[in-house]
Amino acid sequence: MDRAVNANWQGFWDDLPHESGLAVWDSAPEVTAVAHLPLFEQHFAVDLPVLDIGCGNGTQSAALAGHFERVLGLDFAPSAIAHAQALQAAAGVEFRTFDLADVAGARALHAELGDVNVYMRGVLHQMPDERRGDAAAALAVLLGNGGHLFAVELSPAAGLTIKDAISEGPSAVPKMRQVFKHNLTPAAWDEGKLEAVLAGAGLAVVESGAVVLESTDTLANGDRLDLPMNYVVARRG
Ligand SMILES: C[S@@+](CC[C@H](N)C(=O)[O-])C[C@H]1O[C@@H](n2cnc3c(N)ncnc32)[C@H](O)[C@@H]1O
């Protein structure tokens, strides 16, 4: 296990007060999970639990709980789970620590829950490449034969947008700067990698497309930082 990346995420969440909207991606659900629903809900069998993997402070998990019977928010950073439990106590979501690159942990979770659907936003794009294969294998275990994955990730092109925004000067994108302060690596991949990683674990893409991440951060001129994302709906092939 790459402990450095776990520690980086733990440090990121430790540094933030328990308050919504402070992370650059922590946008309102109306422009995030709720806006994504039409892209995947027809694929999610209603009797399966929904896992929000890499749930962070649980903003999107709580919104999903308004639409699905049972939602679990999972994140490998205990500090993220503490944020989620503090901010979303009334949402009816069960928050737990879980490392997506832990295939044995995924097997144990599948033994407990059976097949699940997965909502996952902004997790694979920043993961070290050597962990992505295990993450996809874990997803395949969790989905089983009946579940679907909705994954929405920063596109490789977002890397250039971020670089340009940072080069505007110290007043631009303060929340994005927090990400780099903790040695996290947004959009660290190439075109087609999302599909290739999933295919490596036998996951077939049934739908795909592009959406915009309406971030909580601002450029030097006060405009919102928007970032390109790609999404897929996938299942075991
Ligand atoms: C960019 S944030 C997105 C948070 C949330 N999905 C959202 O949209 O607000 C990525 C989250 O994934 C978590 N994460 C990263 N790698 C993970 C892994 N291997 N297993 C579980 N969580 C992970 C981080 O701790 C962080 O909270």
The ligand as a Tripos MOL2 file, in Angstrom:
@<TRIPOS>MOLECULE
LIG
   27    29     1     0     0
SMALL
NO_CHARGES

@<TRIPOS>ATOM
      1 C1        -11.2770   14.7770   -5.0330 C.3       1 LIG1
      2 S1        -11.9050   14.1310   -3.5480 S.3       1 LIG1
      3 C2        -13.6110   13.8580   -3.9950 C.3       1 LIG1
      4 C3        -14.5170   13.7020   -2.8070 C.3       1 LIG1
      5 C4        -15.9680   13.3750   -3.1610 C.3       1 LIG1
      6 N1        -16.0750   12.2260   -4.0320 N.3       1 LIG1
      7 C5        -16.6910   14.5610   -3.7670 C.2       1 LIG1
      8 O1        -17.0150   14.5110   -4.9600 O.co2     1 LIG1
      9 O2        -16.9100   15.5390   -3.0420 O.co2     1 LIG1
     10 C6        -11.2300   12.4750   -3.5560 C.3       1 LIG1
     11 C7        -11.5270   11.6800   -2.2900 C.3       1 LIG1
     12 O3        -11.1370   10.3330   -2.5230 O.3       1 LIG1
     13 C8        -10.5020    9.8290   -1.3680 C.3       1 LIG1
     14 N2         -9.6340    8.7300   -1.8310 N.ar      1 LIG1
     15 C9         -8.5230    8.8320   -2.5820 C.ar      1 LIG1
     16 N3         -8.0030    7.6110   -2.8220 N.ar      1 LIG1
     17 C10        -8.8280    6.7120   -2.1960 C.ar      1 LIG1
     18 C11        -8.8210    5.3090   -2.0540 C.ar      1 LIG1
     19 N4         -7.8360    4.5510   -2.5600 N.pl3     1 LIG1
     20 N5         -9.8240    4.7130   -1.3640 N.ar      1 LIG1
     21 C12       -10.8040    5.4750   -0.7960 C.ar      1 LIG1
     22 N6        -10.8440    6.8180   -0.8640 N.ar      1 LIG1
     23 C13        -9.8700    7.4330   -1.5650 C.ar      1 LIG1
     24 C14        -9.7790   11.0290   -0.7640 C.3       1 LIG1
     25 O4         -9.5150   10.8640    0.6170 O.3       1 LIG1
     26 C15       -10.7830   12.1500   -1.0630 C.3       1 LIG1
     27 O5        -11.6760   12.3160    0.0070 O.3       1 LIG1
@<TRIPOS>BOND
     1     1     2 1
     2     2     3 1
     3     2    10 1
     4     3     4 1
     5     4     5 1
     6     5     6 1
     7     5     7 1
     8     7     8 2
     9     7     9 1
    10    10    11 1
    11    11    12 1
    12    11    26 1
    13    12    13 1
    14    13    14 1
    15    13    24 1
    16    14    15 ar
    17    14    23 ar
    18    15    16 ar
    19    16    17 ar
    20    17    18 ar
    21    17    23 ar
    22    18    19 1
    23    18    20 ar
    24    20    21 ar
    25    21    22 ar
    26    22    23 ar
    27    24    25 1
    28    24    26 1
    29    26    27 1
@<TRIPOS>SUBSTRUCTURE
     1 LIG1         1 GROUP 0 **** ****
